């Protein structure tokens, strides 16, 4: 009689259970890493918009009028209105939330799959002050 070597059903079920436990730990960490990388891109895009605002000021001697329709607030016309800037699915919407002749405040609001980001809306002012609207996190976590 030939004896065949194989896995038993119990061994197979134990392996499936271990893989399931590892996946339940790894997947949320992966999702957090993806959100963090999208946030990093949004921070870079927000700084790019700030640079565009400075270029706009150099030409016009004011920050007002850089939003859609020449307005002082809203989506920018001098830079991309979404992050990532190269197209694809938008994860942050960029807006000019306040602009005067000598000051501005820029926002990056999460959208789509990024809406559950713990940092919430990222804000940058003309003086470089960085803030966020999330709770339960520190500025070091978000910026």
C-alpha positions in Angstrom: 0.0 0.0 0.0 1.3 3.5 -0.9 1.1 6.2 1.7 0.5 9.6 0.2 1.8 12.7 1.9 -0.6 15.7 2.1 -1.9 18.4 4.3 -4.8 17.6 6.5 -7.9 19.8 6.6 -7.0 21.0 10.1 -3.5 22.1 9.0 -5.0 24.0 6.0 -7.6 25.7 8.2 -5.0 26.8 10.7 -2.9 28.3 7.9 -6.0 30.2 6.5 -6.7 31.5 10.0 -3.1 32.8 10.5 -3.2 34.5 7.1 -6.5 36.1 8.0 -5.2 37.4 11.2 -2.1 38.8 9.5 -4.2 40.4 6.8 -6.5 42.0 9.4 -3.5 43.7 10.9 -1.7 44.6 7.8 -4.5 46.1 5.7 -5.4 49.0 8.0 -1.7 49.8 8.3 -1.4 49.8 4.6 -4.5 52.1 4.2 -3.0 54.5 6.8 0.3 54.6 4.8 -1.6 55.3 1.6 -3.5 58.2 3.3 -0.2 59.5 4.7 1.4 59.5 1.2 -1.6 61.3 -0.3 -1.4 63.9 2.5 2.3 64.4 1.8 1.5 65.0 -1.9 -1.2 67.5 -0.8 1.3 69.4 1.4 3.6 69.7 -1.5 0.9 70.9 -3.8 -0.3 73.4 -1.2 3.3 74.8 -1.0 3.3 74.9 -4.8 0.1 77.0 -4.7 1.7 79.3 -2.2 4.6 79.8 -4.6 2.1 80.5 -7.4 0.5 83.1 -5.1 3.9 84.8 -4.5 4.5 84.9 -8.3 1.0 86.3 -8.8 1.8 89.0 -6.1 5.1 89.9 -7.9 3.2 90.6 -11.2 0.0 92.2 -9.7 1.3 93.7 -6.4 -1.7 92.0 -4.6 -3.0 88.6 -3.7 -6.6 89.3 -4.6 -8.1 88.1 -7.9 -6.2 84.8 -8.0 -9.3 82.7 -7.6 -11.8 81.6 -10.2 -13.5 84.5 -11.9 -11.1 87.0 -10.4 -12.5 86.4 -7.0 -10.7 86.6 -3.7 -11.9 83.2 -2.5 -12.5 79.8 -4.2 -10.7 77.5 -6.5 -7.4 79.0 -7.8 -7.0 79.8 -11.4 -3.2 80.3 -11.2 -2.5 76.7 -10.1 -4.1 73.3 -10.0 -7.3 73.1 -7.9 -6.7 69.5 -7.0 -4.1 67.2 -5.6 -2.5 65.4 -7.3 -1.9 68.0 -9.9 -1.1 65.6 -12.8 -4.7 64.4 -13.0 -6.3 61.2 -12.0 -8.5 60.8 -8.9 -8.5 64.0 -6.8 -7.8 63.3 -3.1 -7.6 67.0 -2.0 -9.4 70.1 -3.3 -7.3 73.3 -3.1 -9.0 76.6 -2.4 -8.0 80.2 -1.5 -10.1 80.7 1.6 -9.1 84.3 2.2 -7.1 86.8 0.1 -6.5 90.5 0.7 -4.0 92.8 -1.0 -1.2 91.6 1.4 -2.3 88.3 2.9 -3.8 84.9 1.9 -4.9 81.7 3.4 -4.9 78.4 1.4 -6.8 75.2 2.2 -6.4 71.6 1.1 -9.7 69.8 1.9 -9.7 66.0 1.7 -12.2 64.4 -0.8 -13.1 61.0 -2.0 -11.2 58.2 -0.5 -9.1 60.6 1.6 -12.1 62.1 3.4 -11.5 59.9 6.4 -8.0 61.3 6.9 -7.3 62.1 10.6 -5.8 65.4 9.8 -8.8 66.9 8.0 -8.3 70.1 6.1 -4.7 71.4 5.8 -4.2 75.2 5.9 -1.3 77.4 5.0 -1.0 81.2 5.4 1.1 83.8 3.6 3.5 83.8 6.6 4.0 80.0 6.4 1.8 79.1 9.4 0.6 75.6 8.9 -2.6 74.2 10.6 -5.2 71.5 10.3 -8.8 70.8 11.4 -8.4 67.1 12.5 -8.8 66.0 16.1 -6.7 63.6 18.1 -3.5 64.3 16.3 -0.6 66.8 16.6 0.8 69.2 14.1 3.8 66.9 13.8 1.5 64.1 12.7 -0.1 66.2 9.9 2.7 68.6 8.8 
